[in-house]
Amino acid sequence: DRRSSSSTKAATTSTTTKRTRISSASHDKKKVAKPIGICGFCLGDNEKNANGVSEKMINCAECGNSGHPSCLQYSEKLVKKIRTIHWQCIDCKRCIGCNKSDDSVWNENLFI
């Protein structure tokens, strides 16, 4: 049973995993980059998206890149979650396992 083996693994947490958890907690306290304020897709701002409608953009916490949720084709549910976390754009996002930020991460681990 996967659940019982997962709970066993959790009970025998290694020092490395504990360090990862600690660094993850400190990640949440990182300084947030100043938002650029212009959508990287339609070049609009909070007052005007690609459809000419006012729409609050989401911003990358690492680099400040901004985008309208409608331009990114993100659902309302996803945007609501993004607004509660230290969100990173696709250019800044890193793998939490190996800390790589390029597409090779996904290609190397595709069949694991």
Rosetta blueprint (number, residue, H / E / L):
1 D L
2 R H
3 R H
4 S H
5 S H
6 S H
7 S H
8 T H
9 K H
10 A H
11 A H
12 T L
13 T L
14 S L
15 T H
16 T H
17 T H
18 K H
19 R H
20 T H
21 R H
22 I H
23 S H
24 S H
25 A H
26 S H
27 H H
28 D L
29 K L
30 K L
31 K L
32 V L
33 A L
34 K L
35 P L
36 I L
37 G L
38 I L
39 C E
40 G L
41 F L
42 C L
43 L L
44 G L
45 D E
46 N L
47 E L
48 K E
49 N L
50 A L
51 N L
52 G L
53 V L
54 S L
55 E L
56 K L
57 M L
58 I E
59 N E
60 C L
61 A L
62 E L
63 C L
64 G L
65 N L
66 S E
67 G E
68 H L
69 P H
70 S H
71 C H
72 L H
73 Q L
74 Y L
75 S L
76 E H
77 K H
78 L H
79 V H
80 K H
81 K H
82 I H
83 R L
84 T L
85 I L
86 H L
87 W L
88 Q L
89 C L
90 I L
91 D L
92 C L
93 K L
94 R L
95 C L
96 I L
97 G L
98 C L
99 N L
100 K L
101 S L
102 D L
103 D L
104 S H
105 V H
106 W H
107 N H
108 E H
109 N L
110 L L
111 F L
112 I L
